[in-house]
Amino acid sequence: MTDRCTEIQTPDDFLTTPWGMTIFDSCVMRLQTIGEYVKKVDDKTNKQLLPKYPQVPWIKIIGQRNIISHEYSTVDEEKIFITIKKHLPPLKSTVLLIIKDLESNPRSLE
């Protein structure tokens, strides 16, 4: 997703052109999907996995998903911009770490 937003330099870039609005809608839907999967992982692991990786604000990710899903008209382009530019890279790194940890120790959830 960050690759698709390289030309977005400010939150206003989402709103000033039809292309920017399309990118905004696309990114928001992707963030909704990420939040949904975070919630599913948390539920399926009985809330045991994600707390092992406190460097990521898991509750905020789920909360953002809820806002996108239920209050779409209140979605703030500045918050989406900050999420994409600042928070997605560490989230990706942490997800890759979780996958590595689970592959090396699949029983870690038992």
Biopython code that builds the backbone (N, CA, C, O; Angstrom):
import numpy as np
from Bio.PDB.StructureBuilder import StructureBuilder

atoms = [
    (1, "MET", "N", (0.827, -1.187, 0.000)),
    (1, "MET", "CA", (0.000, 0.000, 0.000)),
    (1, "MET", "C", (0.873, 1.254, 0.000)),
    (1, "MET", "O", (0.550, 2.237, -0.666)),
    (2, "THR", "N", (1.968, 1.220, 0.739)),
    (2, "THR", "CA", (2.827, 2.403, 0.758)),
    (2, "THR", "C", (3.396, 2.694, -0.628)),
    (2, "THR", "O", (3.617, 3.854, -0.975)),
    (3, "ASP", "N", (3.633, 1.653, -1.418)),
    (3, "ASP", "CA", (4.137, 1.851, -2.781)),
    (3, "ASP", "C", (3.130, 2.603, -3.648)),
    (3, "ASP", "O", (3.514, 3.394, -4.509)),
    (4, "ARG", "N", (1.870, 2.360, -3.424)),
    (4, "ARG", "CA", (0.831, 3.021, -4.218)),
    (4, "ARG", "C", (0.650, 4.485, -3.839)),
    (4, "ARG", "O", (0.050, 5.257, -4.587)),
    (5, "CYS", "N", (1.161, 4.855, -2.698)),
    (5, "CYS", "CA", (0.946, 6.219, -2.197)),
    (5, "CYS", "C", (2.199, 7.085, -2.276)),
    (5, "CYS", "O", (2.268, 8.126, -1.623)),
    (6, "THR", "N", (3.175, 6.679, -3.053)),
    (6, "THR", "CA", (4.417, 7.453, -3.096)),
    (6, "THR", "C", (4.203, 8.881, -3.589)),
    (6, "THR", "O", (4.932, 9.786, -3.184)),
    (7, "GLU", "N", (3.231, 9.093, -4.442)),
    (7, "GLU", "CA", (2.983, 10.444, -4.955)),
    (7, "GLU", "C", (2.112, 11.280, -4.019)),
    (7, "GLU", "O", (1.925, 12.476, -4.242)),
    (8, "ILE", "N", (1.588, 10.656, -2.987)),
    (8, "ILE", "CA", (0.805, 11.382, -1.985)),
    (8, "ILE", "C", (1.797, 11.956, -0.974)),
    (8, "ILE", "O", (2.400, 11.215, -0.199)),
    (9, "GLN", "N", (1.961, 13.267, -0.988)),
    (9, "GLN", "CA", (2.946, 13.916, -0.121)),
    (9, "GLN", "C", (2.314, 14.623, 1.079)),
    (9, "GLN", "O", (2.988, 14.886, 2.075)),
    (10, "THR", "N", (1.027, 14.928, 0.980)),
    (10, "THR", "CA", (0.309, 15.582, 2.076)),
    (10, "THR", "C", (-1.097, 14.986, 2.140)),
    (10, "THR", "O", (-1.567, 14.413, 1.156)),
    (11, "PRO", "N", (-1.765, 15.111, 3.269)),
    (11, "PRO", "CA", (-3.147, 14.620, 3.348)),
    (11, "PRO", "C", (-4.058, 15.255, 2.298)),
    (11, "PRO", "O", (-4.980, 14.607, 1.804)),
    (12, "ASP", "N", (-3.806, 16.509, 1.957)),
    (12, "ASP", "CA", (-4.636, 17.187, 0.954)),
    (12, "ASP", "C", (-4.533, 16.544, -0.424)),
    (12, "ASP", "O", (-5.452, 16.662, -1.235)),
    (13, "ASP", "N", (-3.421, 15.865, -0.691)),
    (13, "ASP", "CA", (-3.263, 15.205, -1.992)),
    (13, "ASP", "C", (-4.338, 14.145, -2.227)),
    (13, "ASP", "O", (-4.641, 13.801, -3.370)),
    (14, "PHE", "N", (-4.907, 13.633, -1.147)),
    (14, "PHE", "CA", (-5.996, 12.664, -1.285)),
    (14, "PHE", "C", (-7.271, 13.315, -1.831)),
    (14, "PHE", "O", (-8.100, 12.643, -2.445)),
    (15, "LEU", "N", (-7.423, 14.601, -1.610)),
    (15, "LEU", "CA", (-8.711, 15.250, -1.859)),
    (15, "LEU", "C", (-8.732, 16.215, -3.038)),
    (15, "LEU", "O", (-9.803, 16.687, -3.422)),
    (16, "THR", "N", (-7.590, 16.514, -3.615)),
    (16, "THR", "CA", (-7.542, 17.577, -4.621)),
    (16, "THR", "C", (-7.744, 17.101, -6.057)),
    (16, "THR", "O", (-7.954, 17.916, -6.956)),
    (17, "THR", "N", (-7.682, 15.797, -6.277)),
    (17, "THR", "CA", (-7.884, 15.275, -7.641)),
    (17, "THR", "C", (-8.722, 14.002, -7.579)),
    (17, "THR", "O", (-8.761, 13.343, -6.540)),
    (18, "PRO", "N", (-9.379, 13.654, -8.649)),
    (18, "PRO", "CA", (-10.097, 12.373, -8.682)),
    (18, "PRO", "C", (-9.152, 11.193, -8.431)),
    (18, "PRO", "O", (-9.520, 10.231, -7.757)),
    (19, "TRP", "N", (-7.937, 11.271, -8.975)),
    (19, "TRP", "CA", (-6.951, 10.209, -8.738)),
    (19, "TRP", "C", (-6.641, 10.089, -7.243)),
    (19, "TRP", "O", (-6.590, 8.984, -6.703)),
    (20, "GLY", "N", (-6.433, 11.234, -6.577)),
    (20, "GLY", "CA", (-6.152, 11.226, -5.146)),
    (20, "GLY", "C", (-7.295, 10.627, -4.349)),
    (20, "GLY", "O", (-7.067, 9.888, -3.390)),
    (21, "MET", "N", (-8.521, 10.940, -4.738)),
    (21, "MET", "CA", (-9.686, 10.387, -4.035)),
    (21, "MET", "C", (-9.785, 8.874, -4.249)),
    (21, "MET", "O", (-10.183, 8.139, -3.345)),
    (22, "THR", "N", (-9.422, 8.420, -5.439)),
    (22, "THR", "CA", (-9.423, 6.980, -5.702)),
    (22, "THR", "C", (-8.371, 6.286, -4.843)),
    (22, "THR", "O", (-8.635, 5.230, -4.268)),
    (23, "ILE", "N", (-7.194, 6.868, -4.754)),
    (23, "ILE", "CA", (-6.135, 6.311, -3.907)),
    (23, "ILE", "C", (-6.585, 6.306, -2.448)),
    (23, "ILE", "O", (-6.366, 5.329, -1.732)),
    (24, "PHE", "N", (-7.210, 7.390, -2.009)),
    (24, "PHE", "CA", (-7.707, 7.477, -0.633)),
    (24, "PHE", "C", (-8.691, 6.346, -0.349)),
    (24, "PHE", "O", (-8.547, 5.622, 0.636)),
    (25, "ASP", "N", (-9.688, 6.200, -1.213)),
    (25, "ASP", "CA", (-10.685, 5.146, -1.011)),
    (25, "ASP", "C", (-10.028, 3.768, -0.981)),
    (25, "ASP", "O", (-10.382, 2.924, -0.157)),
    (26, "SER", "N", (-9.087, 3.546, -1.867)),
    (26, "SER", "CA", (-8.386, 2.266, -1.921)),
    (26, "SER", "C", (-7.603, 2.008, -0.635)),
    (26, "SER", "O", (-7.658, 0.914, -0.074)),
    (27, "CYS", "N", (-6.885, 3.014, -0.182)),
    (27, "CYS", "CA", (-6.092, 2.860, 1.040)),
    (27, "CYS", "C", (-6.976, 2.636, 2.261)),
    (27, "CYS", "O", (-6.663, 1.816, 3.124)),
    (28, "VAL", "N", (-8.070, 3.366, 2.324)),
    (28, "VAL", "CA", (-8.990, 3.207, 3.454)),
    (28, "VAL", "C", (-9.546, 1.782, 3.487)),
    (28, "VAL", "O", (-9.646, 1.178, 4.554)),
    (29, "MET", "N", (-9.902, 1.255, 2.333)),
    (29, "MET", "CA", (-10.433, -0.109, 2.301)),
    (29, "MET", "C", (-9.363, -1.119, 2.700)),
    (29, "MET", "O", (-9.666, -2.108, 3.369)),
    (30, "ARG", "N", (-8.133, -0.886, 2.305)),
    (30, "ARG", "CA", (-7.035, -1.777, 2.713)),
    (30, "ARG", "C", (-6.818, -1.708, 4.222)),
    (30, "ARG", "O", (-6.598, -2.733, 4.867)),
    (31, "LEU", "N", (-6.880, -0.515, 4.779)),
    (31, "LEU", "CA", (-6.729, -0.379, 6.228)),
    (31, "LEU", "C", (-7.873, -1.059, 6.965)),
    (31, "LEU", "O", (-7.676, -1.624, 8.040)),
    (32, "GLN", "N", (-9.056, -1.005, 6.394)),
    (32, "GLN", "CA", (-10.195, -1.709, 6.976)),
    (32, "GLN", "C", (-9.916, -3.212, 6.991)),
    (32, "GLN", "O", (-10.177, -3.886, 7.987)),
    (33, "THR", "N", (-9.394, -3.723, 5.907)),
    (33, "THR", "CA", (-9.076, -5.150, 5.813)),
    (33, "THR", "C", (-7.992, -5.533, 6.814)),
    (33, "THR", "O", (-8.095, -6.568, 7.472)),
    (34, "ILE", "N", (-6.965, -4.716, 6.934)),
    (34, "ILE", "CA", (-5.910, -4.987, 7.913)),
    (34, "ILE", "C", (-6.511, -5.053, 9.311)),
    (34, "ILE", "O", (-6.212, -5.974, 10.072)),
    (35, "GLY", "N", (-7.347, -4.092, 9.653)),
    (35, "GLY", "CA", (-7.987, -4.087, 10.970)),
    (35, "GLY", "C", (-8.844, -5.310, 11.203)),
    (35, "GLY", "O", (-8.876, -5.853, 12.308)),
    (36, "GLU", "N", (-9.535, -5.745, 10.172)),
    (36, "GLU", "CA", (-10.380, -6.937, 10.285)),
    (36, "GLU", "C", (-9.526, -8.174, 10.553)),
    (36, "GLU", "O", (-9.872, -8.999, 11.399)),
    (37, "TYR", "N", (-8.420, -8.301, 9.840)),
    (37, "TYR", "CA", (-7.550, -9.461, 10.050)),
    (37, "TYR", "C", (-6.859, -9.420, 11.405)),
    (37, "TYR", "O", (-6.663, -10.464, 12.028)),
    (38, "VAL", "N", (-6.490, -8.243, 11.867)),
    (38, "VAL", "CA", (-5.905, -8.133, 13.204)),
    (38, "VAL", "C", (-6.909, -8.619, 14.239)),
    (38, "VAL", "O", (-6.550, -9.358, 15.156)),
    (39, "LYS", "N", (-8.153, -8.212, 14.099)),
    (39, "LYS", "CA", (-9.201, -8.656, 15.031)),
    (39, "LYS", "C", (-9.382, -10.165, 14.971)),
    (39, "LYS", "O", (-9.511, -10.815, 16.009)),
    (40, "LYS", "N", (-9.393, -10.728, 13.770)),
    (40, "LYS", "CA", (-9.559, -12.178, 13.627)),
    (40, "LYS", "C", (-8.397, -12.935, 14.252)),
    (40, "LYS", "O", (-8.606, -13.937, 14.936)),
    (41, "VAL", "N", (-7.175, -12.465, 14.025)),
    (41, "VAL", "CA", (-6.006, -13.119, 14.622)),
    (41, "VAL", "C", (-6.098, -13.045, 16.138)),
    (41, "VAL", "O", (-5.836, -14.033, 16.824)),
    (42, "ASP", "N", (-6.464, -11.896, 16.661)),
    (42, "ASP", "CA", (-6.585, -11.735, 18.106)),
    (42, "ASP", "C", (-7.637, -12.681, 18.674)),
    (42, "ASP", "O", (-7.417, -13.307, 19.711)),
    (43, "ASP", "N", (-8.769, -12.785, 18.003)),
    (43, "ASP", "CA", (-9.834, -13.683, 18.462)),
    (43, "ASP", "C", (-9.405, -15.147, 18.371)),
    (43, "ASP", "O", (-9.617, -15.916, 19.308)),
    (44, "LYS", "N", (-8.805, -15.530, 17.250)),
    (44, "LYS", "CA", (-8.430, -16.938, 17.048)),
    (44, "LYS", "C", (-7.306, -17.385, 17.973)),
    (44, "LYS", "O", (-7.166, -18.578, 18.241)),
    (45, "THR", "N", (-6.511, -16.454, 18.461)),
    (45, "THR", "CA", (-5.417, -16.811, 19.368)),
    (45, "THR", "C", (-5.794, -16.527, 20.823)),
    (45, "THR", "O", (-4.930, -16.465, 21.698)),
    (46, "ASN", "N", (-7.085, -16.358, 21.064)),
    (46, "ASN", "CA", (-7.584, -16.075, 22.414)),
    (46, "ASN", "C", (-6.841, -14.909, 23.066)),
    (46, "ASN", "O", (-6.564, -14.912, 24.265)),
    (47, "LYS", "N", (-6.533, -13.922, 22.242)),
    (47, "LYS", "CA", (-5.872, -12.700, 22.708)),
    (47, "LYS", "C", (-4.506, -12.971, 23.341)),
    (47, "LYS", "O", (-4.051, -12.215, 24.199)),
    (48, "GLN", "N", (-3.857, -14.058, 22.908)),
    (48, "GLN", "CA", (-2.559, -14.433, 23.465)),
    (48, "GLN", "C", (-1.371, -14.016, 22.602)),
    (48, "GLN", "O", (-0.264, -13.858, 23.117)),
    (49, "LEU", "N", (-1.578, -13.838, 21.311)),
    (49, "LEU", "CA", (-0.449, -13.572, 20.414)),
    (49, "LEU", "C", (-0.062, -12.093, 20.366)),
    (49, "LEU", "O", (1.096, -11.753, 20.607)),
    (50, "LEU", "N", (-0.985, -11.239, 20.068)),
    (50, "LEU", "CA", (-0.660, -9.834, 19.817)),
    (50, "LEU", "C", (-0.029, -9.116, 21.011)),
    (50, "LEU", "O", (0.842, -8.272, 20.798)),
    (51, "PRO", "N", (-0.419, -9.404, 22.250)),
    (51, "PRO", "CA", (0.248, -8.740, 23.375)),
    (51, "PRO", "C", (1.749, -9.040, 23.473)),
    (51, "PRO", "O", (2.480, -8.321, 24.154)),
    (52, "LYS", "N", (2.203, -10.087, 22.802)),
    (52, "LYS", "CA", (3.635, -10.392, 22.787)),
    (52, "LYS", "C", (4.410, -9.406, 21.913)),
    (52, "LYS", "O", (5.641, -9.401, 21.916)),
    (53, "TYR", "N", (3.697, -8.589, 21.177)),
    (53, "TYR", "CA", (4.302, -7.616, 20.260)),
    (53, "TYR", "C", (3.714, -6.231, 20.547)),
    (53, "TYR", "O", (2.985, -5.675, 19.726)),
    (54, "PRO", "N", (4.040, -5.682, 21.722)),
    (54, "PRO", "CA", (3.411, -4.430, 22.156)),
    (54, "PRO", "C", (3.870, -3.189, 21.392)),
    (54, "PRO", "O", (3.331, -2.101, 21.597)),
    (55, "GLN", "N", (4.850, -3.342, 20.522)),
    (55, "GLN", "CA", (5.325, -2.191, 19.757)),
    (55, "GLN", "C", (4.299, -1.715, 18.728)),
    (55, "GLN", "O", (4.445, -0.636, 18.154)),
    (56, "VAL", "N", (3.270, -2.516, 18.500)),
    (56, "VAL", "CA", (2.211, -2.154, 17.552)),
    (56, "VAL", "C", (0.934, -1.839, 18.336)),
    (56, "VAL", "O", (0.565, -2.592, 19.237)),
    (57, "PRO", "N", (0.261, -0.745, 18.008)),
    (57, "PRO", "CA", (-0.983, -0.391, 18.706)),
    (57, "PRO", "C", (-2.177, -1.181, 18.148)),
    (57, "PRO", "O", (-3.010, -0.637, 17.422)),
    (58, "TRP", "N", (-2.244, -2.454, 18.494)),
    (58, "TRP", "CA", (-3.257, -3.357, 17.935)),
    (58, "TRP", "C", (-4.671, -2.846, 18.165)),
    (58, "TRP", "O", (-5.506, -2.897, 17.262)),
    (59, "ILE", "N", (-4.943, -2.357, 19.362)),
    (59, "ILE", "CA", (-6.294, -1.872, 19.685)),
    (59, "ILE", "C", (-6.656, -0.682, 18.790)),
    (59, "ILE", "O", (-7.800, -0.564, 18.352)),
    (60, "LYS", "N", (-5.701, 0.184, 18.521)),
    (60, "LYS", "CA", (-5.966, 1.331, 17.640)),
    (60, "LYS", "C", (-6.225, 0.879, 16.206)),
    (60, "LYS", "O", (-7.035, 1.478, 15.499)),
    (61, "ILE", "N", (-5.543, -0.170, 15.780)),
    (61, "ILE", "CA", (-5.768, -0.696, 14.431)),
    (61, "ILE", "C", (-7.199, -1.207, 14.312)),
    (61, "ILE", "O", (-7.886, -0.935, 13.327)),
    (62, "ILE", "N", (-7.639, -1.944, 15.316)),
    (62, "ILE", "CA", (-9.013, -2.452, 15.318)),
    (62, "ILE", "C", (-10.001, -1.286, 15.420)),
    (62, "ILE", "O", (-11.042, -1.290, 14.763)),
    (63, "GLY", "N", (-9.674, -0.300, 16.237)),
    (63, "GLY", "CA", (-10.536, 0.873, 16.370)),
    (63, "GLY", "C", (-10.667, 1.649, 15.069)),
    (63, "GLY", "O", (-11.749, 2.125, 14.724)),
    (64, "GLN", "N", (-9.563, 1.774, 14.353)),
    (64, "GLN", "CA", (-9.618, 2.461, 13.061)),
    (64, "GLN", "C", (-10.489, 1.684, 12.086)),
    (64, "GLN", "O", (-11.229, 2.275, 11.301)),
    (65, "ARG", "N", (-10.401, 0.380, 12.136)),
    (65, "ARG", "CA", (-11.252, -0.467, 11.290)),
    (65, "ARG", "C", (-12.717, -0.216, 11.609)),
    (65, "ARG", "O", (-13.546, -0.124, 10.703)),
    (66, "ASN", "N", (-13.037, -0.106, 12.888)),
    (66, "ASN", "CA", (-14.427, 0.128, 13.285)),
    (66, "ASN", "C", (-14.931, 1.479, 12.779)),
    (66, "ASN", "O", (-16.072, 1.592, 12.329)),
    (67, "ILE", "N", (-14.087, 2.490, 12.852)),
    (67, "ILE", "CA", (-14.484, 3.809, 12.338)),
    (67, "ILE", "C", (-14.715, 3.737, 10.835)),
    (67, "ILE", "O", (-15.712, 4.251, 10.329)),
    (68, "ILE", "N", (-13.794, 3.100, 10.126)),
    (68, "ILE", "CA", (-13.937, 2.981, 8.673)),
    (68, "ILE", "C", (-15.224, 2.238, 8.326)),
    (68, "ILE", "O", (-15.951, 2.634, 7.415)),
    (69, "SER", "N", (-15.498, 1.168, 9.052)),
    (69, "SER", "CA", (-16.656, 0.329, 8.740)),
    (69, "SER", "C", (-17.986, 0.972, 9.102)),
    (69, "SER", "O", (-18.968, 0.828, 8.373)),
    (70, "HIS", "N", (-18.022, 1.677, 10.218)),
    (70, "HIS", "CA", (-19.305, 2.132, 10.745)),
    (70, "HIS", "C", (-19.512, 3.643, 10.699)),
    (70, "HIS", "O", (-20.636, 4.122, 10.843)),
    (71, "GLU", "N", (-18.430, 4.390, 10.499)),
    (71, "GLU", "CA", (-18.541, 5.848, 10.485)),
    (71, "GLU", "C", (-17.708, 6.416, 9.341)),
    (71, "GLU", "O", (-16.922, 7.342, 9.540)),
    (72, "TYR", "N", (-17.881, 5.866, 8.153)),
    (72, "TYR", "CA", (-17.015, 6.196, 7.018)),
    (72, "TYR", "C", (-16.945, 7.694, 6.749)),
    (72, "TYR", "O", (-15.896, 8.204, 6.354)),
    (73, "SER", "N", (-18.033, 8.390, 6.955)),
    (73, "SER", "CA", (-18.037, 9.830, 6.659)),
    (73, "SER", "C", (-17.144, 10.627, 7.606)),
    (73, "SER", "O", (-16.834, 11.786, 7.329)),
    (74, "THR", "N", (-16.729, 10.025, 8.714)),
    (74, "THR", "CA", (-15.860, 10.728, 9.661)),
    (74, "THR", "C", (-14.387, 10.360, 9.489)),
    (74, "THR", "O", (-13.543, 10.825, 10.256)),
    (75, "VAL", "N", (-14.070, 9.538, 8.499)),
    (75, "VAL", "CA", (-12.680, 9.146, 8.273)),
    (75, "VAL", "C", (-11.882, 10.397, 7.909)),
    (75, "VAL", "O", (-12.256, 11.152, 7.012)),
    (76, "ASP", "N", (-10.789, 10.596, 8.615)),
    (76, "ASP", "CA", (-9.968, 11.800, 8.484)),
    (76, "ASP", "C", (-8.759, 11.511, 7.593)),
    (76, "ASP", "O", (-7.966, 10.614, 7.879)),
    (77, "GLU", "N", (-8.630, 12.279, 6.515)),
    (77, "GLU", "CA", (-7.535, 12.046, 5.570)),
    (77, "GLU", "C", (-6.164, 12.230, 6.213)),
    (77, "GLU", "O", (-5.202, 11.578, 5.807)),
    (78, "GLU", "N", (-6.061, 13.102, 7.206)),
    (78, "GLU", "CA", (-4.773, 13.291, 7.875)),
    (78, "GLU", "C", (-4.385, 12.048, 8.671)),
    (78, "GLU", "O", (-3.227, 11.629, 8.650)),
    (79, "LYS", "N", (-5.351, 11.460, 9.371)),
    (79, "LYS", "CA", (-5.060, 10.231, 10.125)),
    (79, "LYS", "C", (-4.697, 9.087, 9.186)),
    (79, "LYS", "O", (-3.804, 8.295, 9.486)),
    (80, "ILE", "N", (-5.380, 9.000, 8.063)),
    (80, "ILE", "CA", (-5.064, 7.953, 7.089)),
    (80, "ILE", "C", (-3.657, 8.173, 6.536)),
    (80, "ILE", "O", (-2.886, 7.222, 6.406)),
    (81, "PHE", "N", (-3.325, 9.406, 6.215)),
    (81, "PHE", "CA", (-1.998, 9.748, 5.706)),
    (81, "PHE", "C", (-0.919, 9.342, 6.709)),
    (81, "PHE", "O", (0.062, 8.696, 6.341)),
    (82, "ILE", "N", (-1.099, 9.717, 7.966)),
    (82, "ILE", "CA", (-0.118, 9.389, 9.010)),
    (82, "ILE", "C", (-0.006, 7.882, 9.178)),
    (82, "ILE", "O", (1.096, 7.352, 9.328)),
    (83, "THR", "N", (-1.129, 7.194, 9.156)),
    (83, "THR", "CA", (-1.109, 5.735, 9.282)),
    (83, "THR", "C", (-0.279, 5.113, 8.169)),
    (83, "THR", "O", (0.561, 4.251, 8.422)),
    (84, "ILE", "N", (-0.513, 5.546, 6.949)),
    (84, "ILE", "CA", (0.192, 4.968, 5.804)),
    (84, "ILE", "C", (1.680, 5.294, 5.850)),
    (84, "ILE", "O", (2.515, 4.409, 5.665)),
    (85, "LYS", "N", (2.010, 6.531, 6.090)),
    (85, "LYS", "CA", (3.405, 6.972, 6.013)),
    (85, "LYS", "C", (4.229, 6.585, 7.240)),
    (85, "LYS", "O", (5.415, 6.276, 7.123)),
    (86, "LYS", "N", (3.599, 6.601, 8.414)),
    (86, "LYS", "CA", (4.356, 6.406, 9.655)),
    (86, "LYS", "C", (4.157, 5.031, 10.288)),
    (86, "LYS", "O", (5.108, 4.448, 10.809)),
    (87, "HIS", "N", (2.940, 4.511, 10.250)),
    (87, "HIS", "CA", (2.643, 3.313, 11.033)),
    (87, "HIS", "C", (2.670, 2.006, 10.244)),
    (87, "HIS", "O", (2.893, 0.945, 10.826)),
    (88, "LEU", "N", (2.450, 2.062, 8.948)),
    (88, "LEU", "CA", (2.448, 0.807, 8.178)),
    (88, "LEU", "C", (3.813, 0.135, 8.096)),
    (88, "LEU", "O", (3.877, -1.088, 8.225)),
    (89, "PRO", "N", (4.908, 0.863, 7.889)),
    (89, "PRO", "CA", (6.202, 0.165, 7.822)),
    (89, "PRO", "C", (6.536, -0.634, 9.089)),
    (89, "PRO", "O", (6.956, -1.785, 8.968)),
    (90, "PRO", "N", (6.365, -0.072, 10.312)),
    (90, "PRO", "CA", (6.633, -0.901, 11.486)),
    (90, "PRO", "C", (5.623, -2.042, 11.656)),
    (90, "PRO", "O", (5.969, -3.099, 12.184)),
    (91, "LEU", "N", (4.384, -1.834, 11.216)),
    (91, "LEU", "CA", (3.400, -2.917, 11.276)),
    (91, "LEU", "C", (3.850, -4.070, 10.391)),
    (91, "LEU", "O", (3.808, -5.230, 10.801)),
    (92, "LYS", "N", (4.277, -3.749, 9.186)),
    (92, "LYS", "CA", (4.748, -4.787, 8.271)),
    (92, "LYS", "C", (5.932, -5.539, 8.871)),
    (92, "LYS", "O", (5.976, -6.767, 8.806)),
    (93, "SER", "N", (6.880, -4.829, 9.446)),
    (93, "SER", "CA", (8.044, -5.471, 10.071)),
    (93, "SER", "C", (7.624, -6.398, 11.201)),
    (93, "SER", "O", (8.158, -7.497, 11.344)),
    (94, "THR", "N", (6.671, -5.951, 11.996)),
    (94, "THR", "CA", (6.211, -6.766, 13.122)),
    (94, "THR", "C", (5.463, -8.000, 12.640)),
    (94, "THR", "O", (5.642, -9.082, 13.201)),
    (95, "VAL", "N", (4.637, -7.864, 11.622)),
    (95, "VAL", "CA", (3.922, -9.022, 11.075)),
    (95, "VAL", "C", (4.920, -10.043, 10.532)),
    (95, "VAL", "O", (4.747, -11.245, 10.735)),
    (96, "LEU", "N", (5.949, -9.582, 9.854)),
    (96, "LEU", "CA", (6.979, -10.507, 9.355)),
    (96, "LEU", "C", (7.697, -11.192, 10.514)),
    (96, "LEU", "O", (8.027, -12.375, 10.421)),
    (97, "LEU", "N", (7.942, -10.469, 11.599)),
    (97, "LEU", "CA", (8.551, -11.056, 12.795)),
    (97, "LEU", "C", (7.632, -12.103, 13.416)),
    (97, "LEU", "O", (8.095, -13.171, 13.815)),
    (98, "ILE", "N", (6.344, -11.812, 13.500)),
    (98, "ILE", "CA", (5.377, -12.776, 14.041)),
    (98, "ILE", "C", (5.393, -14.053, 13.208)),
    (98, "ILE", "O", (5.423, -15.154, 13.757)),
    (99, "ILE", "N", (5.373, -13.911, 11.901)),
    (99, "ILE", "CA", (5.399, -15.088, 11.021)),
    (99, "ILE", "C", (6.664, -15.894, 11.266)),
    (99, "ILE", "O", (6.609, -17.118, 11.385)),
    (100, "LYS", "N", (7.788, -15.224, 11.342)),
    (100, "LYS", "CA", (9.065, -15.910, 11.596)),
    (100, "LYS", "C", (9.032, -16.629, 12.943)),
    (100, "LYS", "O", (9.431, -17.789, 13.042)),
    (101, "ASP", "N", (8.557, -15.940, 13.977)),
    (101, "ASP", "CA", (8.480, -16.544, 15.309)),
    (101, "ASP", "C", (7.572, -17.771, 15.312)),
    (101, "ASP", "O", (7.903, -18.787, 15.922)),
    (102, "LEU", "N", (6.442, -17.680, 14.639)),
    (102, "LEU", "CA", (5.507, -18.809, 14.602)),
    (102, "LEU", "C", (6.067, -19.970, 13.788)),
    (102, "LEU", "O", (5.833, -21.131, 14.124)),
    (103, "GLU", "N", (6.798, -19.671, 12.729)),
    (103, "GLU", "CA", (7.407, -20.741, 11.936)),
    (103, "GLU", "C", (8.497, -21.458, 12.719)),
    (103, "GLU", "O", (8.657, -22.672, 12.590)),
    (104, "SER", "N", (9.240, -20.727, 13.523)),
    (104, "SER", "CA", (10.316, -21.351, 14.291)),
    (104, "SER", "C", (9.809, -22.011, 15.570)),
    (104, "SER", "O", (10.471, -22.891, 16.121)),
    (105, "ASN", "N", (8.647, -21.593, 16.037)),
    (105, "ASN", "CA", (8.087, -22.173, 17.260)),
    (105, "ASN", "C", (6.567, -22.215, 17.155)),
    (105, "ASN", "O", (5.880, -21.405, 17.778)),
    (106, "PRO", "N", (6.033, -23.157, 16.367)),
    (106, "PRO", "CA", (4.578, -23.201, 16.162)),
    (106, "PRO", "C", (3.782, -23.473, 17.438)),
    (106, "PRO", "O", (2.585, -23.191, 17.482)),
    (107, "ARG", "N", (4.408, -24.003, 18.451)),
    (107, "ARG", "CA", (3.696, -24.317, 19.700)),
    (107, "ARG", "C", (3.646, -23.127, 20.655)),
    (107, "ARG", "O", (3.158, -23.252, 21.778)),
    (108, "SER", "N", (4.137, -21.999, 20.223)),
    (108, "SER", "CA", (4.202, -20.838, 21.114)),
    (108, "SER", "C", (2.829, -20.335, 21.549)),
    (108, "SER", "O", (2.725, -19.562, 22.502)),
    (109, "LEU", "N", (1.792, -20.762, 20.870)),
    (109, "LEU", "CA", (0.438, -20.341, 21.248)),
    (109, "LEU", "C", (-0.259, -21.336, 22.156)),
    (109, "LEU", "O", (-1.367, -21.080, 22.628)),
    (110, "GLU", "N", (0.369, -22.446, 22.399)),
    (110, "GLU", "CA", (-0.284, -23.473, 23.236)),
    (110, "GLU", "C", (-0.116, -23.170, 24.699)),
    (110, "GLU", "O", (-0.598, -23.922, 25.545)),
]
sb = StructureBuilder()
sb.init_structure("model")
sb.init_model(0)
sb.init_chain("A")
sb.init_seg("    ")
for serial, (resi, resn, name, xyz) in enumerate(atoms, 1):
    if name == "N":
        sb.init_residue(resn, " ", resi, " ")
    sb.init_atom(name, np.array(xyz, "f"), 0.0, 1.0, " ", f" {name:<3s}", serial, name[0])
structure = sb.get_structure()
